């Protein structure tokens, strides 16, 4: 998928208005400028920002169980996928980013995109935020799957859907995590990388033998 095709995919699949496409263009300009001040994304990916970051984020919405449910994005970083989800998703989106400068960037970017009223930014470690259940939990390059589930499980119910882009290591991470976790897991093909997969899961819970240990480790 080249940049023109990536742009068209977003516009057509989410019925994005010309005004919103303009906001995305403005966000990209802002991202590039801020990337000179702090290392938000790899400079080498900016030439393919629609493919590498925007479509890579937006495709997660195709696996969401509802268009308006609450969404939690852990380790949002430069806003991928959280800000893109916030722009295209109808429901509220909570972004967790412990690094202060990046949290400030996210706040400015949310204002630029016109979504500051539906984006909630938590500038602390995920382990320190309140245990509220969300309809969807996502995370991109945040932690290995086993550790990610330890951190995020308390934000889920048996109806929560985890949507986790895991790149080319998805299968091996899933197999490793199954030693401690159970649930309905499946691997979905990424649109932006033929070798990458997205882990989609529901009814996730720790296996009985690991429950006590995980309770001690997650605070």
C-alpha positions as a printed NumPy array, in Angstrom:
array([[  0.   ,   0.   ,   0.   ],
       [  1.528,   3.308,  -1.093],
       [  0.755,   6.699,   0.442],
       [ -1.958,   7.625,  -2.053],
       [ -3.727,   4.294,  -1.547],
       [ -3.392,   4.609,   2.224],
       [ -4.944,   8.066,   2.203],
       [ -7.81 ,   6.853,   0.006],
       [ -8.373,   3.818,   2.233],
       [ -8.919,   6.021,   5.289],
       [-11.141,   8.455,   3.412],
       [-13.354,   5.763,   1.893],
       [-13.563,   3.231,   4.72 ],
       [-14.497,   5.777,   7.366],
       [-16.429,   8.203,   5.155],
       [-14.035,  10.956,   6.188],
       [-15.02 ,  14.481,   5.223],
       [-12.729,  16.858,   3.357],
       [-12.503,  18.937,   6.528],
       [-11.33 ,  15.952,   8.592],
       [ -8.798,  14.975,   5.95 ],
       [ -7.483,  18.516,   6.215],
       [ -7.159,  18.102,   9.967],
       [ -5.136,  14.934,   9.433],
       [ -2.853,  16.784,   7.041],
       [ -2.375,  19.522,   9.641],
       [ -1.633,  16.902,  12.273],
       [  1.057,  15.369,  10.072],
       [  2.707,  18.789,   9.667],
       [  2.556,  19.254,  13.451],
       [  3.984,  15.765,  14.027],
       [  6.905,  16.439,  11.688],
       [  7.689,  19.758,  13.401],
       [  7.472,  18.297,  16.897],
       [  9.55 ,  15.311,  15.852],
       [ 12.477,  17.701,  15.506],
       [ 12.083,  18.642,  19.165],
       [ 11.46 ,  15.2  ,  20.644],
       [ 11.808,  11.723,  19.185],
       [  8.153,  10.886,  18.593],
       [  8.521,   8.495,  15.644],
       [ 11.425,   7.208,  13.597],
       [ 12.335,   9.854,  11.021],
       [ 12.502,   7.162,   8.369],
       [  8.771,   6.495,   8.741],
       [  7.65 ,  10.075,   8.104],
       [  7.883,   9.666,   4.329],
       [  5.26 ,   6.921,   4.642],
       [  3.283,   8.359,   7.531],
       [ -0.124,   7.46 ,   6.065],
       [  0.833,   3.818,   5.673],
       [  3.135,   3.313,   8.637],
       [  1.146,   5.218,  11.218],
       [ -2.308,   6.404,  10.169],
       [ -3.662,   3.339,   8.361],
       [ -1.735,   1.114,  10.756],
       [ -3.784,   2.749,  13.527],
       [ -7.126,   3.152,  11.733],
       [ -7.299,  -0.511,  10.73 ],
       [ -7.788,  -1.451,  14.386],
       [-11.245,   0.109,  14.244],
       [-12.364,  -2.6  ,  11.823],
       [-12.105,  -5.106,  14.687],
       [-13.976,  -3.012,  17.269],
       [-17.211,  -4.555,  18.614],
       [-19.007,  -1.201,  18.645],
       [-18.633,   2.2  ,  17.004],
       [-19.301,   4.114,  20.198],
       [-17.872,   2.091,  23.089],
       [-15.182,   3.297,  25.47 ],
       [-11.605,   2.724,  24.307],
       [ -8.345,   2.539,  26.277],
       [ -5.016,   2.929,  24.48 ],
       [ -1.931,   2.105,  26.532],
       [  1.453,   3.696,  25.819],
       [  0.041,   6.037,  23.194],
       [  3.361,   7.755,  22.491],
       [  3.036,   9.922,  19.393],
       [ -0.697,   9.205,  19.136],
       [ -0.718,   5.886,  17.335],
       [ -3.177,   4.35 ,  17.471],
       [ -4.932,   6.424,  20.159],
       [ -5.281,   9.817,  18.445],
       [ -6.322,   8.279,  15.126],
       [ -8.862,   6.096,  16.903],
       [-10.102,   9.165,  18.756],
       [-10.654,  11.   ,  15.493],
       [-12.509,   8.172,  13.724],
       [-14.276,   6.434,  16.625],
       [-17.578,   7.767,  17.955],
       [-16.95 ,   6.961,  21.614],
       [-14.587,   8.359,  24.26 ],
       [-10.926,   7.357,  24.091],
       [ -8.494,   7.332,  27.009],
       [ -4.803,   7.674,  26.199],
       [ -2.194,   6.548,  28.712],
       [  1.258,   8.067,  28.209],
       [  3.52 ,   8.465,  31.208],
       [  6.14 ,  10.672,  29.509],
       [  5.221,  14.286,  30.258],
       [  6.43 ,  15.827,  26.98 ],
       [  4.593,  13.258,  24.924],
       [  1.444,  13.73 ,  26.987],
       [  1.691,  17.468,  26.287],
       [  2.115,  16.719,  22.585],
       [ -0.998,  14.525,  22.679],
       [ -3.011,  17.283,  24.331],
       [ -1.959,  19.8  ,  21.68 ],
       [ -2.606,  17.337,  18.876],
       [ -6.065,  16.479,  20.216],
       [ -6.898,  20.189,  20.134],
       [ -5.581,  20.505,  16.591],
       [ -7.733,  17.552,  15.489],
       [-10.79 ,  18.981,  17.209],
       [-11.258,  16.012,  19.538],
       [-10.085,  17.408,  22.876],
       [-13.595,  16.963,  24.303],
       [-13.592,  13.172,  23.763],
       [ -9.946,  12.387,  24.502],
       [ -8.824,  11.784,  28.075],
       [ -5.07 ,  11.784,  28.625],
       [ -3.548,  10.034,  31.627],
       [  0.051,  11.204,  32.054],
       [  0.996,   8.424,  34.485],
       [  2.011,   4.796,  34.369],
       [ -0.81 ,   2.44 ,  33.479],
       [ -0.335,   0.686,  36.803],
       [ -1.406,   3.869,  38.599],
       [ -4.706,   4.672,  36.887],
       [ -8.079,   3.704,  38.295],
       [ -9.598,   0.312,  37.474],
       [-12.386,   1.229,  35.071],
       [-13.683,  -1.286,  32.537],
       [-13.437,  -0.405,  28.84 ],
       [-15.093,  -1.896,  25.778],
       [-11.811,  -1.958,  23.839],
       [ -8.178,  -2.032,  24.899],
       [ -5.362,  -1.377,  22.446],
       [ -1.604,  -0.96 ,  22.685],
       [  1.096,  -0.601,  20.055],
       [  4.722,  -1.423,  20.911],
       [  3.926,  -1.121,  24.611],
       [  5.032,  -4.396,  26.186],
       [  5.318,  -8.126,  25.411],
       [  1.859,  -9.708,  25.325],
       [  2.14 , -11.552,  28.641],
       [  3.168,  -8.383,  30.486],
       [  0.612,  -6.294,  28.594],
       [ -2.199,  -8.583,  29.731],
       [ -0.964,  -8.402,  33.326],
       [ -1.146,  -4.608,  33.227],
       [ -4.402,  -4.261,  31.32 ],
       [ -6.538,  -7.129,  32.589],
       [ -8.029,  -5.059,  35.414],
       [ -9.522,  -2.682,  32.827],
       [-11.482,  -5.479,  31.171],
       [-14.607,  -7.585,  31.553],
       [-15.47 , -10.785,  29.735],
       [-16.954,  -8.567,  26.996],
       [-13.894,  -6.362,  26.512],
       [-12.097,  -6.797,  23.206],
       [ -8.319,  -6.515,  23.101],
       [ -6.978,  -5.26 ,  19.741],
       [ -3.213,  -5.482,  19.803],
       [ -0.959,  -4.888,  16.773],
       [  2.055,  -7.08 ,  17.417],
       [  3.984,  -7.017,  14.169],
       [  5.931, -10.032,  13.04 ],
       [  6.28 , -11.478,  16.538],
       [  2.543, -11.825,  17.147],
       [  2.401, -15.594,  16.832],
       [  5.364, -16.285,  19.122],
       [  4.159, -13.767,  21.725],
       [  0.709, -15.346,  21.7  ],
       [  2.079, -18.841,  22.193],
       [  4.228, -17.655,  25.094],
       [  1.307, -15.838,  26.729],
       [ -0.965, -18.878,  26.518],
       [  1.101, -20.508,  29.245],
       [ -0.423, -17.996,  31.688],
       [ -3.525, -16.635,  29.959],
       [ -6.703, -18.084,  28.512],
       [ -9.41 , -16.625,  26.299],
       [-10.61 , -16.418,  22.723],
       [ -7.535, -15.334,  20.778],
       [ -7.138, -14.948,  17.05 ],
       [ -4.57 , -13.463,  14.684],
       [ -5.642, -11.001,  11.992],
       [ -3.624,  -9.862,   8.991],
       [ -2.245,  -6.325,   9.088],
       [ -3.032,  -4.147,   6.069],
       [  0.299,  -2.356,   6.276],
       [  2.744,  -5.262,   6.565],
       [  2.269,  -8.653,   4.93 ],
       [  4.239, -10.336,   7.705],
       [  2.563,  -8.54 ,  10.622],
       [ -0.44 ,  -9.699,  12.604],
       [ -2.937,  -8.146,  15.009],
       [ -3.973, -10.102,  18.091],
       [ -7.711,  -9.855,  18.741],
       [ -8.971, -11.372,  21.983],
       [-12.017, -11.592,  24.233],
       [-12.884, -13.283,  27.53 ],
       [ -9.259, -13.   ,  28.592],
       [ -8.352, -14.204,  32.086],
       [ -5.291, -15.562,  33.869],
       [ -5.046, -19.307,  34.175],
       [ -5.692, -20.585,  37.677],
       [ -2.106, -21.554,  38.412],
       [ -0.856, -18.057,  37.595],
       [ -3.598, -15.997,  39.223],
       [ -1.942, -15.481,  42.603],
       [  1.433, -14.643,  41.101],
       [ -0.055, -12.1  ,  38.706],
       [ -2.035, -10.502,  41.505],
       [  1.196,  -9.838,  43.353],
       [  2.967,  -8.415,  40.304],
       [  0.273,  -6.008,  39.067],
       [ -0.21 ,  -2.973,  41.306]])
